[in-house]
Amino acid sequence: MAQDRNSSRVRDVMTPDPQCVRDSDSIIEAARIMQSSDTGAVPVVDGGKKIIGMITDRDIVVRLIAAGKDPQKARVNEVMTKSVRKVDEDAKIDEVVELMSNAQIRRVPVVNRNDEIVGIVSLADLATTGRTRTGSVGKTVEEISEGPGNN
């Protein structure tokens, strides 16, 4: 039986232990992780597990390739998104849905009490759980799609 939406937490629906890159890693490494993990976004961490950014397939295309930079030489820090919204693993599902809608983002890194990355929650994760308010994921997708292009 599905949990009540008021008691469902992000940790119950997130994709745990995402592969990460450091800001000094190559773009090629980030792209390989995207390919092997079948994802369009990879968290960027400091030397440990503290999130300092995200790199998306869109970042690579728009900020690197379209700008005429050489993907063979580029580093993650040249194109990553540095201002990243994150959510605590104990947050309620409705809180992350609201964050995604307000910030117009499709994926949110999940952190623990030590501010270390422990997962990622995406719209797809939320859509397949059945633990959100009726229509909230669809409404969130609609709101994100209406906004300016982002990751």
N, C-alpha and C positions, 0 to 999 in steps of 0.2 A: 504494500500500500504506500502510495506517495506521501511524503511528509507534508504537513501543513505549510503553506508558503511562508508563513510568519516564522517558522522554525527552521526552514531550509537555509543552509549556509553555503557560501561560495565554495568552500573546501569539498562539499558534497558533489559538485558538478564540474569543477575545474579539471583541466588536463594537468596532471601532476608532473613535476620534474622536467620542465622543458629544457631542451638543449640551448645553451647560451654561447655568446661570443664576447670577447673583450674588445674594447674600442680600438686596440692596436692590431687586431686580427685583420686579415685580408677580406676584401669583398667576396672573393672566390670562396673562402671558407664559409662565410655567411650564406652565400647562395647554395652551397652544397648541403648545409644543414636544412635550408628551406626545402630542397629537393628530397633529401632522405626522410625528413619528418613530414613531408606533404603539408607545409604551412607557408604562409606568406609573411610571417613576422617572426623575428628572433630577438629575445631580450639581450641587451648589452649589459654586462656586469663589470664591476671593478675586479680587482684581483681575487675577491672572494665571491660572495653571492648577493652583494648589494646591487640593485638595479640602478643603472645610470642612463639608460636609454633603451630605444628599440630601433631595429632596422627592419624595414619592410621591402618587399619586392618593388613596391611603388617608389620608395626612397632610391633604390638602385636605378630604376629606369629614369625617374624625373631628375634627381639630383646628380646622377653620375653619367649615365649614357647620353641623355638628352643634352647635358652640359658639355659633352665632348671629352670627358675625362676617360682615362685608360683603366678599365676594370682590372686589368692584370696587375696594376701598380697601386690601386686605391686601397685605402684602409677604411674600416667601419666608421671611425670617428669623422671622416670627411662627409658622410651622408646620413648618419643616424639622426633620429629624432631625439633630442635631449630632454625636452619637457614631457615627462611621461606621467600619466595618471595611473595610480595603482590602487589596489583594494586589499584589505586585510582578509585573511582566510576565514575569519569568523564573521565577516559581514553577511548580512542577509541578502538573499537573491534579489529582492526588489531594490536594494541599494545599488547593486552593480548595474542593474537594468537602467535605473535612473541616471547613474554616472555615464553609461554608454550613450544614452539619449541626449543628455545635456552637453557632453563633450563631443558628440558625434563621432564616436570611435567604435570599432567592431571587436577589439580584443583588449583585455586589461590584464596586466601582470598581477599575480596574487602573491602577497608577502606574508611572512609570519610575524610574530611579536618582535623579533630582532631585525625587522625590515629586510629580511633575506627572501629572495624569490623562491617560491615553492610550487608555483603553477601559473597557468594562464587560463583565463575564462574567456570564451568567445561567444558570439551570438549563436553559433551552431551548438555549443555546449548547452546553452540556456534553452534553445528551441527543442532539444531532444529530451529534456528532463521532465517536462510536464509539471514543473514546480513553480511556474510564474503565473501571475495574474492572466486571465484569459485575454489574449490579444496583445499583451505587453511586449512580447518579442517582435511581433509584426509591426506594432506602432513604433518601436525603437528603430527597426530597419527603415521604415518610412521616414522618420525624422533624420536619420543619418544620411539617407539618400538625397534628401532635400538640401542638405548643407553643402558647403564648398568641399572640394576634394581634399581628402586627408588620408591618414592611415587608420 
